[in-house]
Each structure stands twice: as C-alpha cells, then as structure tokens.
Amino acid sequence: MGSRLLRALLVFGSAVLAHRSTVYYRDSTNTHLVARETDQTRVAIGDDPSWTKLLGFTVHEAGARLYWSDGNAIWRANLDGSDGHIFVGAMVQVTWTGANFGFGIHDVALRVEGVPCVRITAWSRTQVTCVMARPARTVASTASLDLSAISMTTSAGTTNGVQANYDSLVLTPGLAMPLVQSIATRVTLLNPHTLAIDHYDPSAHWLVFSDDANGRVYRVDVHSYAMEDLLTSVRRWHILLFQLPKHAQVWAVHGLAVVGPSVYFSAEANGTIARLDTTSGAVTPVVSGLPSPRGLCVDVMNTTLYVAAKGGTIWAVASSGMPVHGPSRTAPTVARRLLAVSSLARLNGIALSHDGRLYWSEANTNVVARTSLVQLRREVLFGGTPQSVPTGDDTKKAEVAACFGVKWHKVPSDDVE
C-alpha cells in the first residue's frame, strides 16, 4: 500500500465480530475510496472527478451504508460502494405564509423537491417553517428552489407552490384547503469535514458532522433528511467554551464521537474537547490544553475518550470532565497519556474495537497501527512490516483498521468462531 494510505478518521461499525473485515482508505494517487478485504482483495469505491479531497468517513452499520465528506458535500453509498450519491449538499429552510395551515403541527405534511420536510421549527395557522438537508448541490440549483416543487398537505387538501389568486381564495367562505400566499427559501451551502454516528446503538439514525468553514456542528437524520444546527452561534461558543477572542471566526472541529445523547467534539486550534447533550442542549467543557487533538472516539460505557493528538501522543480522557489525578481541569490531570508513538508522527484518526484495542493512522509515515489497552504496545498493521500481528487462525479474530474506517462484515453465525 505504501504511500497510498490517507490521513483521516478511524471508524468501527457495531456489527458482530466475525472472520472477515473490510478496511476503507483513500488511494492518494486518485480520488476514490478503496475497500480492502483481509484476503487483500481491493475494490475501488467511486471515482468522481469532481472530488477534490476526502476528509471524513463513517459507517452506518444498521443502514448498511458508507458516508464520507469531500469538503463540499456528504456522499453515501452501499457497503460495496454501489449506489454512490450525494446525501447532503446543502441545508434548506422553507417558510410558507398564507392561511388554513392545519389544526396543529401534526396536521401538516411538507415536501420540498419530492422529499418530505419533517423537521418543522415553527407552526401557526398562517405560517410554517421547516429545515432539511438537500440531497443535491449544483451551482445552478443553489440560488433558488422551484416553488412548484414545494407542497403542503393538511387534512383538508394539498397545495403545490403559490396560489396566484390567493387574495380572492382567502375570502371564499368555507374553503379549508391550505392557501399559500408566498414561499420563502434559504439555501445554505455546507463545508462538511468530520463525520460520526453512534456505533454502539443499532437504531442510531443521526449522522453528526462538522462544518469546517462556518464553525458549525450539524446532525442530519439518515432516513428523513431532517437537519439541525447543534451549535447555533459560532461566536458565542468561541467565547464561552474555548475562550477565544471575540473576532475569532475559525473553528477546526476535526474530532467527533457520538454515544447516546452525547456528542463529543474537539477544537484542534486550542486543544479543547467538549460534550454536547442533544437532549438538553447543554455544552460541558471536558478538557483543555491538549496539543492539537484530532481523532476522537469513546468507549461503550461512555466513560473514557481516546484522543489522537499532535506530537504522536494518544490520550485517555475522562468523558465526565472530572480530574483523573487532581482538581485541576488541565490536560495533565483530566487526561492521561497512554502512548507516545513519535514526536514527528501526525496522528489523524483513532478507533476503539469491541475487544478493547485502539487503532490509529499515522499520516506522515503511511502507517495504521494498534495497541491493546492492557499492554499498550504499538503494532503496525498496514504500511511497512507488521509487528506482533497474530498469524495462523488468530488472524481470523484480529481487528483490522485503516486510515479511513473499518466495517465488520456480518456473516452467518455458524461461520463465526
């Protein structure tokens, strides 16, 4: 594989541990993902000439889908790379103004370009607003939406677009169908970077991603396209969480981990990791002062974060933010240094397997390595000569990782040892 490994995220699916696993990484000589089986079979996934770079990656085991970002959109494909298409190209907010908009929020069904818009953020009898991810991104389509492709349905009927004779219709006695006077649309272009999904919950359906240019963290429903801005004010979070100056506008979130309602994210520029509770909206600082934290993962008990940081160091951080060795909230007490690879190593991704092994990528040396949390000894899996990698029958149970991600194959139970 040599120089073809990529700097990116390590991700484990939450599937059954089995004989076979698939390693996903980017071939840096081209712009596509590669799925590599443990038998060394290579399958190229996608090959779109419009891609300029591939930044984030995750596997949705329950939905049997791959997700990756190229800095302009989020792509989605089946596990074998088929049916590749843009999943999120932009965020759309649509506001209807008129009359007879149902008898409650549950009496309204909205569609935008044929896609249901289920996240209604405001409702009244005369105005309704919804927000969704738009599964398309082209220069021509981002300026405006075709209003005739936008519809509202209530228990009294359906209206497509805007009614030219609204003024006369609204005065018609007994007319109960939705009457639309105007539709306002706002399309927000996105710059998705890091992706994450809860790998421990088979019913998880929220894909969380960071927007590198706009300093946002969003989540989008993988089934309904419902979309939400988890951090609504860039400047507010800069000031309160990360103690940045008021004029700061750049926030590099290059680490994301999700478990249950908790979303953990790292700001590489100032070494801060925080936890967002998606139920209450509360944000709690976990640790500060880490040297450029990038890769981020969390254990199944939601007690420990594992962080790949600048200088070739892997840290273990109490997810509660409580000190490990003392009362201070500085890195040496809240975080424990687990392993120092090399001061010159550039660690970009990290993942935790179900048997308690950490995997990470070393971009500048094109190496993927792992360690047991018990022995804390580096083993090279890809890129160079493997060290201490099991042989023979033991390889069937060995976890395999790569720069971009890992997906465990589900196989019949009688094939699992």
Buried (B, 14 or more C-beta within 10 A) or exposed (E): BEEBBBBBBBBBBBBBBBBBBBBBBBBBEBBBBBBBBBEEEEEEBBEEEEBEEBBBBBBBBBBBBBBBBBBBBBBBBEBEBEEBEBBBBBBBBBBBBBBBBBEEEEBBBBBBBEBBBBBBEEBEEEBBBBBBBBBBBEEEBBEEBEBEEBBBBBBBEEBBBBBEEBEEBBEEEEEEBBBBBEBEBEBBBBBBBBBBBBBBBEEBBBBBBBBBBBBBBBBBBBEBBBBBBBBEEBEEBBBEBBEBEEEBEEBBBBBBBBBBBBBBBBBBBBBBBBBBEBEEEEBEBBBBBBBBBBBBBBBEEBEBBBBBBBBBBBBBBBBBBEBBEEEEBEBEBBBBEBBEBBEEBBBBBBBBBBEEBBBBBBBEBBBBBBBEBEEEEBBBBBBBEEEEBEEEEEEBEBBBBBBBBBBBBBBEEEEEE
